[in-house]
Amino acid sequence: MIPSTIDAWVAPPALPRPLGNQALLVSPELALVDDELRRDAIALLPELQPFEFLERLRDAAPPDEGVPEWLVVASTPAEPRRRPPGLAVAAVLYLATAILRTCLFNVAVFLGVALLVFVVNVFA
């Protein structure tokens, strides 16, 4: 049996369009579900650029005269970004580490067995 509320449902309620200086209040959950509401909500967002906050920090006014010098952070030129090592470097380092660990383990086992044989021969 279908509930009566679904039978009477025709379309989602129409929301009034905001005036020029008003923003449309939309539930975030509803904006995720309804395509039209999502488009409206995204259209109302301000235009942003990636890392815009860094430019705003750089353009900020110098601090007041009453601020202690130790509290002011001086801007320094940014260091060039270094690329992280690639997958090939990681694979070579992993292989070298695995070989070294295997060799060290083999040497430890060999010395342990040699010491055991020596002790058995001394006390036998």
N, C-alpha and C positions, 0 to 999 in steps of 0.2 A: 504494500500500500504506500502511495506517495503522500507525504504530508501536504496539507492544504496550503501551506505557505509557498511551496514550490509551484503549485498549480497557478497561483495568482501572480507569480513573478513574471514580469514581461521584460524589463530591462533595468540596468542599474539606475539609481536616481541621478538626475542631472544636477551637477554642481554649478552654482552661479560663477560666471567669469569675474575675475578680480578687476577692480578699477585700476587706474594707472599707478597709484601709489600704494596699493594693497597687494599682499601676497596671498596666493591660494593656499589654504591650510589643508594638507592632505596627510592622512595617516601613512607612515612609511610602509606598513604591511600591505595596505591597499594599493599603494603605488607600485609595489613589486608584483602584484597580481594583475592589475588592470593596465593594458597597453596604453590607453588614452591618458590615464592619470599619470603613468610613468613619463610619457612624452611631455605632458604639461609640467610635471615637477622638474624634469631635467631642463626644460626651457626657462624655468624661473631661476635656475641656479646662476650665480654670477660667473662671468668668463674668467678662468684661471689658467695660468701657465705653470708648467712644472718648475719647481724651485724658485717660484716668484718671491717667496718669503726671504730668500737669500739676498735678492736685489733690494728688497725693502729694508733689510738690516743694514746693507751697505750704504744706502742712501739716508739712513737715519741721522738726525741732527746730533751734533756733539753734545756731551752731557753738560749740565750746569756747572758753574764755577764752584759751587759749594760741595761737589762730590769729591771724595778723596781719590787720589791718583791710583791707589791700589785696587779700587773698585772698578775702574774703567778698563775694559778689554780693548787693547789696540788691535786694529785690523791688520793682518799680515797677508802678503800675497799668497795665494793658494799654491800648494805644491802640485806638480803635475801628477796626475793619477797613474799609478802603476797597475798594469794588468796582472791579475792573479795567474799563477802558473796553470798551464793547460793540462788536459787529460793525459797527454803523452808523458809529461814530467811526473805526474802522480803515478802513472803505471810503472815507470822506470824506478822511481823511489820505492814503491811497494815491492817490486821484484828484487831490488838490491837488499832491502830489509829482510825479505823472506829468505833469501839465500844466506845472508849473514846469520840470521837466527838459526837456520838449519845447520850450518857449519858449527856454530857455537854449541848447539845441543849435541851434535855428533862427537865433538871433542870432549864434552863433559861426560857423555856415556862411555867413550873409549877410556878416559882417565879413570872413571869409576870402576870399570871392569878390570883395568890393569892394576889398580890399587887392591881390588878384591883378590885377584890372582896372586899378587905379591904377598898379601897378608896370609892367605891360605898356604902358600909355599913356605913362608917363614915359620908358621906355627905347626906345620904338618910333620 
